[in-house]
Amino acid sequence: MPRPLLTSSQSLCKSDLVFHRVHAAVGLYVLCHFLLRYVLFFAGSDDMGFGGTSPRLLLLILSPHLALQLSGLAFDIPRKRHPDGNRIWPQYRYEALVFCGRCLALLLFASWNKERMVRRNDDAPTRSGLALARSAPFIPAAIVIAAMMAADSVTNRYRTLRGGGSSRTLPDLSGPPRGPY
């Protein structure tokens, strides 16, 4: 018998219920944060409201996104992907964690780089800013390549656990033509 998507509060002990509610509250923050940034973007803000944000404040604003991914690791999920494709499975969970980390690393680097490139009063770039400007194209590329390698290792791990074969996810879903995509 298929399990329901939502867990009833009667089936949880008090500590699990508190954890579920904290996870849900963090998830609500993340959804509202995404909504805010998209509204700002579509309202014409080129930087989605991140323009004057210091790296420390950005880290504070974005830490719930990583906390949501990490707190989700505590939940039991099916070991294999469900045939209808509407539930997460371990491979997806860890790939999502990798890509969340990539996005956060790139945002933090961009914010840190921008702060370091601030000019002094005499309008000359700082020494550390110049060195970072020369290396800046390579750092984001290194972050993206590291994330791709990490995602590939997750895929390969689960391919090995399945005994080889295809690691495709979306094309294997059942449903009407073009529906799952």
Disulfide bonds with the S-S distance in Angstrom:
none
